[in-house]
Amino acid sequence: QSYPYRPTFHFVPDPPNWMNDPNGPFYDARSGIYHLMFQYKTPRTWGHAISTDLLHWENLPIAINNDESYDKGGVFTGSTTVLSDGTPVAMYSVNTNNKMCIAYPADENDVNLTQWTDYTNNCILSANATIPTGRDPTTSWTTDGGKTWTFAYATQGPGSNGAAVTFTTSDWKTWRRNEKPLTYSNLTGGWECPDFFLLPQSQQSDGITHVAKASKQGKDWWAIGSYNNETTEFIPYNGETHNEAWSCKDCIWDYGDFYASKTFYDNKNERQIIYGWLTEQRSCSANPPNGQWCGSQTLPREIKLLSSKDSPTGKPRIVTYPIEEFNTLRMQSTKYENK
């Protein structure tokens, strides 16, 4: 009642406060529950909400708090990986941009996974002479049935340009840096919030199996191609160089207010879903007064690859559509034809 213009279709946390990047969304097939985490309050924590339909959300207590010596300045952006046995593992960076840390559900018998606990021996990576500073770890992926896992995070390439370096593990405790970056650009400036994922089989075409994503220059950009699991390298489509792939002028997820996006695989419906941060056009504070909100999430969207045959440009491209569940909210519809 005090804030009549607060969004209802777009997720806003409760209690209201500052919110920015979506963090660690995932689907828990064991319970049939979707989880959305997000940058919440200042200094940052990971807020947490759950849903069974991606439309109606129940807010839970903060999942990852900034109560350890290494994250007192803020629990920054990251991702959640669902392991082969169904266990979720959250990985996040911290405000100093020099550490990667992990957290687990404190009670696996709690279907809502309400409480999370930091790994006892955090942080699992700390910057040194061979490990570059960086932030915003991606969801990890496996190509050998879960024996090993690889993730990437954003770091600076030559000339303070963007790059995503990868690390691989077999136990989630010790990590090996891979020789070559996942992807990079010498032309675009620095990157934030990288993402990398395998397209659902039904969406693969034109030899395209994977999508890379980076936040840069105030927008979120995509690149399409394939993946070399021997060298842990993204291979841009149609023989392009990495510089060419990331210099595409219209490879933008959304031309509007959409940033720091994060995707997850919904294995219930075999689709990849993306969320983005909606900033405020009105002025609002990173420490809003009690009861006020600042920032929301975009509608969840399904990612689709238009094949070269279906694309209006004759070249394959990424498009997104609001998830079909929103159709259930329609009270009435009228179809017009040839008018």
C-alpha positions as CSV (number, residue, x, y, z in Angstrom):
1,Q,0.0,0.0,0.0
2,S,2.9,2.4,0.7
3,Y,4.5,1.6,-2.7
4,P,1.7,1.2,-5.2
5,Y,4.2,1.1,-8.2
6,R,6.2,-1.8,-6.9
7,P,6.4,-4.5,-9.7
8,T,4.3,-7.6,-9.4
9,F,5.3,-9.6,-12.5
10,H,9.0,-8.8,-12.1
11,F,10.6,-10.3,-9.0
12,V,11.4,-7.8,-6.2
13,P,12.7,-9.1,-2.8
14,D,10.8,-9.0,0.4
15,P,11.8,-7.4,2.8
16,P,12.4,-4.7,0.1
17,N,15.9,-3.5,-0.2
18,W,18.6,-3.0,-2.8
19,M,18.9,-5.8,-5.4
20,N,21.1,-6.1,-8.5
21,D,22.6,-9.1,-10.3
22,P,20.7,-12.5,-10.4
23,N,22.9,-15.1,-8.8
24,G,22.9,-18.9,-9.0
25,P,19.4,-19.6,-10.3
26,F,18.8,-23.4,-10.6
27,Y,16.1,-26.1,-10.7
28,D,16.2,-28.8,-8.0
29,A,14.7,-31.9,-9.7
30,R,14.5,-33.7,-6.3
31,S,11.9,-31.3,-5.0
32,G,10.5,-29.7,-8.2
33,I,11.5,-26.3,-6.8
34,Y,13.2,-23.4,-8.7
35,H,15.7,-21.3,-6.8
36,L,16.6,-17.7,-7.5
37,M,19.4,-16.0,-5.7
38,F,20.5,-12.4,-6.2
39,Q,22.7,-9.6,-5.0
40,Y,20.9,-8.2,-2.0
41,K,21.5,-5.3,0.4
42,T,24.8,-3.4,0.9
43,P,27.4,-4.7,1.6
44,R,26.1,-7.5,-0.7
45,T,24.7,-10.8,0.4
46,W,22.9,-13.5,-1.6
47,G,19.1,-13.2,-1.2
48,H,17.0,-16.3,-1.9
49,A,13.5,-17.0,-3.2
50,I,11.8,-20.2,-4.4
51,S,9.0,-21.1,-6.8
52,T,7.3,-24.1,-8.4
53,D,6.3,-22.2,-11.5
54,L,8.7,-19.3,-12.0
55,L,5.7,-17.0,-11.6
56,H,4.9,-17.0,-7.8
57,W,7.8,-16.6,-5.4
58,E,8.3,-17.2,-1.7
59,N,11.1,-15.2,-0.2
60,L,13.5,-17.0,2.1
61,P,16.1,-15.8,4.6
62,I,19.5,-14.7,3.1
63,A,21.3,-17.7,1.7
64,I,24.9,-16.5,1.9
65,N,25.7,-13.8,4.3
66,N,28.8,-11.5,4.5
67,D,29.8,-12.8,7.9
68,E,33.2,-14.3,7.2
69,S,36.6,-12.4,7.2
70,Y,37.0,-12.9,3.4
71,D,33.5,-11.7,2.4
72,K,32.8,-8.8,4.8
73,G,33.0,-6.4,2.0
74,G,30.4,-8.2,0.1
75,V,29.4,-11.6,-1.3
76,F,29.6,-10.8,-5.0
77,T,28.1,-12.4,-8.1
78,G,28.4,-16.1,-8.9
79,S,26.5,-19.2,-10.0
80,T,25.1,-22.5,-8.7
81,T,26.1,-25.8,-10.2
82,V,23.9,-28.9,-9.7
83,L,26.2,-31.9,-9.3
84,S,25.5,-35.3,-10.8
85,D,23.9,-36.5,-7.6
86,G,21.6,-33.5,-7.4
87,T,23.5,-31.6,-4.8
88,P,23.8,-27.8,-5.6
89,V,27.0,-26.0,-5.0
90,A,27.2,-22.2,-5.1
91,M,30.4,-20.4,-6.1
92,Y,30.8,-16.7,-5.7
93,S,33.5,-13.9,-5.8
94,V,34.1,-11.3,-3.2
95,N,34.5,-7.5,-3.3
96,T,38.3,-7.6,-3.4
97,N,38.1,-9.5,-6.8
98,N,40.8,-11.9,-5.7
99,K,39.0,-14.9,-4.3
100,M,36.5,-17.6,-5.4
101,C,34.5,-19.2,-2.6
102,I,31.9,-21.9,-2.4
103,A,28.8,-22.7,-0.2
104,Y,26.5,-25.7,0.2
105,P,23.0,-26.2,1.6
106,A,23.3,-26.7,5.3
107,D,20.5,-29.3,5.4
108,E,19.8,-31.5,2.4
109,N,16.7,-32.8,4.0
110,D,15.1,-29.4,3.9
111,V,13.3,-29.4,0.5
112,N,13.5,-25.5,0.4
113,L,17.3,-25.5,1.0
114,T,16.7,-22.6,3.3
115,Q,20.1,-22.4,5.0
116,W,23.5,-22.4,3.3
117,T,26.9,-22.8,4.8
118,D,30.3,-21.7,3.5
119,Y,32.9,-24.3,2.8
120,T,35.1,-24.7,5.9
121,N,38.4,-24.2,4.0
122,N,37.2,-21.2,1.9
123,C,38.3,-19.7,-0.3
124,I,39.0,-22.4,-3.0
125,L,41.0,-19.9,-5.2
126,S,43.0,-16.9,-4.2
127,A,44.9,-14.7,-6.7
128,N,48.6,-15.1,-6.9
129,A,51.4,-15.1,-9.6
130,T,49.6,-17.8,-11.6
131,I,45.9,-17.1,-10.7
132,P,44.7,-13.8,-12.0
133,T,42.4,-11.5,-10.1
134,G,38.8,-11.6,-11.3
135,R,35.1,-12.1,-10.4
136,D,31.7,-13.5,-11.3
137,P,32.3,-17.3,-11.7
138,T,30.1,-19.2,-14.2
139,T,28.1,-22.3,-13.6
140,S,30.5,-25.2,-13.8
141,W,30.1,-27.8,-16.6
142,T,31.2,-31.4,-17.1
143,T,32.0,-33.4,-20.2
144,D,32.9,-36.7,-18.5
145,G,29.8,-37.5,-16.5
146,G,30.8,-35.6,-13.4
147,K,34.3,-36.9,-12.9
148,T,35.7,-33.4,-13.5
149,W,34.1,-29.9,-13.5
150,T,35.2,-26.7,-15.2
151,F,34.2,-23.1,-14.6
152,A,35.3,-19.7,-15.9
153,Y,35.4,-16.2,-14.4
154,A,36.0,-12.7,-15.8
155,T,39.5,-11.3,-15.7
156,Q,41.5,-8.7,-17.6
157,G,43.2,-9.6,-20.8
158,P,45.9,-7.6,-22.6
159,G,45.3,-3.9,-22.5
160,S,42.6,-4.2,-19.8
161,N,40.3,-5.9,-22.2
162,G,38.0,-8.8,-21.5
163,A,38.8,-12.5,-21.0
164,A,37.3,-15.5,-19.2
165,V,39.8,-18.0,-17.7
166,T,39.0,-21.5,-16.8
167,F,39.8,-23.9,-13.9
168,T,39.1,-27.6,-13.6
169,T,38.6,-29.8,-10.5
170,S,37.8,-33.4,-9.6
171,D,36.9,-32.7,-5.9
172,W,35.8,-29.1,-5.7
173,K,38.6,-28.4,-3.4
174,T,41.7,-28.2,-5.5
175,W,41.6,-26.5,-8.9
176,R,43.9,-26.5,-11.9
177,R,44.1,-23.5,-14.2
178,N,43.8,-24.4,-17.9
179,E,46.4,-23.1,-20.3
180,K,44.1,-21.2,-22.7
181,P,41.3,-18.8,-21.9
182,L,37.7,-19.9,-22.6
183,T,37.2,-16.8,-24.7
184,Y,38.5,-13.2,-24.9
185,S,38.6,-10.0,-26.8
186,N,41.4,-7.4,-27.3
187,L,38.9,-4.8,-28.5
188,T,36.0,-4.5,-26.1
189,G,37.2,-3.3,-22.8
190,G,36.7,-5.1,-19.5
191,W,34.1,-7.8,-18.9
192,E,31.8,-8.7,-16.1
193,C,29.4,-11.6,-15.3
194,P,30.5,-14.1,-18.0
195,D,28.3,-17.1,-18.7
196,F,28.8,-20.3,-20.8
197,F,26.4,-23.1,-21.5
198,L,25.5,-26.0,-23.8
199,L,22.3,-25.4,-25.8
200,P,19.6,-28.0,-25.3
201,Q,19.8,-30.6,-28.0
202,S,16.6,-29.4,-29.7
203,Q,18.1,-25.9,-30.1
204,Q,21.4,-26.9,-31.7
205,S,21.8,-26.3,-35.4
206,D,24.4,-25.1,-38.0
207,G,27.1,-26.8,-35.9
208,I,26.3,-24.5,-33.0
209,T,26.3,-26.2,-29.6
210,H,27.4,-23.6,-27.1
211,V,26.7,-20.0,-26.2
212,A,29.1,-17.6,-24.4
213,K,27.9,-14.4,-22.8
214,A,29.6,-11.3,-21.3
215,S,28.5,-8.1,-19.7
216,K,30.4,-5.1,-21.2
217,Q,29.9,-1.6,-22.3
218,G,26.7,-1.4,-20.4
219,K,25.0,-4.2,-22.3
220,D,24.9,-8.0,-22.3
221,W,26.4,-9.7,-25.4
222,W,26.3,-13.2,-26.8
223,A,28.6,-15.3,-29.0
224,I,27.7,-18.7,-30.5
225,G,29.9,-21.6,-31.5
226,S,31.1,-24.9,-30.1
227,Y,33.5,-26.2,-27.4
228,N,36.8,-28.0,-27.4
229,N,36.7,-30.0,-24.2
230,E,40.4,-31.0,-24.6
231,T,41.6,-27.5,-24.5
232,T,38.6,-26.0,-22.7
233,E,38.2,-23.4,-25.4
234,F,35.1,-21.8,-26.9
235,I,35.2,-22.1,-30.7
236,P,33.4,-19.1,-32.3
237,Y,30.9,-19.9,-35.1
238,N,31.9,-20.1,-38.8
239,G,35.7,-19.8,-38.2
240,E,35.5,-16.3,-36.7
241,T,38.2,-15.2,-34.3
242,H,37.3,-14.3,-30.8
243,N,37.8,-10.7,-31.6
244,E,35.4,-10.9,-34.5
245,A,32.8,-12.9,-32.4
246,W,32.8,-10.2,-29.7
247,S,32.7,-7.3,-32.1
248,C,29.3,-8.3,-33.5
249,K,27.2,-5.1,-33.5
250,D,23.8,-6.8,-33.0
251,C,24.7,-9.7,-30.8
252,I,23.0,-8.1,-27.8
253,W,20.6,-10.0,-25.5
254,D,18.4,-6.9,-25.0
255,Y,18.6,-3.3,-26.2
256,G,16.7,-2.1,-23.1
257,D,17.5,-2.1,-19.4
258,F,19.1,-5.6,-19.0
259,Y,22.5,-6.3,-17.4
260,A,24.5,-8.8,-15.5
261,S,22.3,-11.6,-16.7
262,K,22.6,-15.2,-15.6
263,T,21.2,-18.4,-17.2
264,F,20.3,-21.9,-15.9
265,Y,19.2,-25.2,-17.4
266,D,15.7,-26.2,-16.6
267,N,15.9,-30.0,-17.1
268,K,12.2,-30.3,-16.2
269,N,11.3,-28.6,-19.5
270,E,14.6,-29.0,-21.4
271,R,15.2,-25.3,-21.9
272,Q,17.8,-22.7,-21.0
273,I,16.4,-19.7,-19.0
274,I,17.9,-16.3,-18.6
275,Y,17.4,-13.6,-16.0
276,G,18.8,-10.0,-16.1
277,W,19.0,-7.1,-13.7
278,L,16.6,-4.3,-14.2
279,T,18.1,-1.1,-12.8
280,E,15.8,1.8,-11.8
281,Q,15.0,4.8,-14.1
282,R,14.1,6.6,-10.9
283,S,16.9,7.6,-8.5
284,C,17.3,5.2,-5.6
285,S,19.9,4.4,-3.1
286,A,22.2,1.4,-2.6
287,N,21.1,1.7,1.0
288,P,17.3,2.5,0.6
289,P,15.3,3.6,3.6
290,N,13.6,0.9,5.5
291,G,10.8,-0.7,3.5
292,Q,11.9,0.7,0.1
293,W,13.1,-1.3,-2.8
294,C,15.6,-0.6,-5.6
295,G,16.1,-2.9,-8.6
296,S,14.1,-5.9,-9.9
297,Q,14.7,-8.9,-12.1
298,T,13.5,-9.2,-15.7
299,L,10.9,-11.7,-16.6
300,P,12.4,-15.2,-17.0
301,R,13.0,-15.9,-20.7
302,E,13.6,-19.0,-22.7
303,I,16.7,-18.9,-24.9
304,K,16.3,-20.1,-28.5
305,L,18.8,-20.3,-31.4
306,L,17.3,-19.3,-34.7
307,S,19.0,-21.4,-37.4
308,S,20.4,-19.7,-40.5
309,K,17.3,-21.0,-42.3
310,D,14.9,-19.3,-39.9
311,S,16.8,-16.2,-39.1
312,P,15.7,-13.0,-40.9
313,T,19.4,-12.1,-41.5
314,G,20.3,-15.5,-43.0
315,K,22.7,-16.0,-40.1
316,P,22.0,-18.0,-36.9
317,R,21.3,-15.8,-33.9
318,I,20.1,-15.9,-30.3
319,V,16.6,-14.8,-29.4
320,T,14.7,-14.9,-26.1
321,Y,11.0,-15.2,-25.3
322,P,9.1,-14.9,-22.0
323,I,8.5,-18.4,-20.6
324,E,5.3,-20.0,-21.7
325,E,4.0,-20.1,-18.1
326,F,3.0,-16.5,-18.4
327,N,0.2,-17.5,-20.7
328,T,-1.5,-19.0,-17.7
329,L,-1.9,-15.5,-16.2
330,R,-4.0,-14.3,-19.1
331,M,-7.6,-13.6,-18.0
332,Q,-8.9,-13.1,-21.5
333,S,-7.5,-13.2,-25.0
334,T,-8.8,-12.2,-28.5
335,K,-7.3,-13.4,-31.7
336,Y,-7.4,-11.1,-34.8
337,E,-6.8,-12.5,-38.2
338,N,-6.4,-10.7,-41.5
339,K,-7.5,-7.4,-40.0
